[in-house]
Amino acid sequence: MNTAESFWDIAKQRIELPQTLTATDQERGISLQAAQGEVNFADDRLVLTGEVAARALSPQADIRADRIEWAIPSQEVVATGGVRYRQAERDLEVAGEKAVANLVANTVQVTGADVMTQVTLE
């Protein structure tokens, strides 16, 4: 994780990252950028807020949202607020207010207003 400044709260088992940051999961080929974030070690959760952008290499996919919460043990990623999901290889782009991705099952479900789209990743 690249960031210039962070605040460690040992009692709450979390790190607050109050400025622009980049996080990378090299094993999964995923990179994330956000205006700020928080790592919560007590429940293995990464929360990113403010113009969040995530990119996966395989399959090549991008998601943008106001907030992304990644539950590390279950590999569930929840994006909320102005969500845009795109797979360039499949010429697919979906927008909604919420997206739930399961990185184990390789699925993404985008919902919002009267729209619900589920995509199986290849």
LOVEX-370648 format. One record per residue (C-alpha): residue in one letter; x negated, y negated, z negated. Coordinates in steps of 0.25 Angstrom, whole numbers, plus 5000, padded with zeros to 4 digits. Last residue first. Layout:
<sites>
aXYZ
...
</sites>
This chain:
<sites>
e505850615070
l506650535060
t508150565058
v508950445059
q510250405051
t511050285055
m512150225047
v512750085051
d514050025045
a513349925036
g511949985034
t511350125035
v510050185040
q509650325038
v508250375040
t507850525041
n506550595041
a506950695030
v505750665021
l505650525025
n507050495021
a507450365026
v508650275020
a508950155028
k509850035023
e510449905029
g510449955043
a509649945056
v509250065066
e508250065077
l507950185085
d507050185098
r506650335094
e505150305094
a505350165088
q506150215076
r506750095069
y507450065056
r507949925052
v508449905038
g508949765034
g509049795020
t508749935014
a507650045016
v507750175009
v506550265010
e506650415005
q505350485003
s505950564992
p504750544983
i504350414989
a505650334988
w505450224998
e506250094996
i506250005008
r506849855007
d507149745017
a507049845028
r506249885040
i506050025045
d505150075056
a504950215062
q503950295070
p504250435066
s503150455061
l502450325059
a503450265049
r503550115047
a504150035036
a504449885035
v505049815023
e505349665025
g505549645010
t505549765000
l504749894998
v505049994987
l504250114985
r504750224976
d504050334968
d505050324957
a504050284945
f503050244956
n503850124961
v503050054972
e503649914975
g503649824987
q503549694994
a503649625008
a503649765014
q502849855023
l502950005025
s502050105032
i502450255034
g501550365040
r502050465031
e500750505024
q500250365026
d501350305018
t500950155019
a501350035011
t501249885016
l501449765007
t501949625007
q502049564993
p502649604979
l502049744978
e502649794965
i502049924959
r502850014951
q502750114939
k503750034930
a502750024918
i501550014928
d502049894935
w501049864946
f501149734953
s500549724967
e499749634976
a499049634990
t499849754996
n499449875004
m500050005000
</sites>
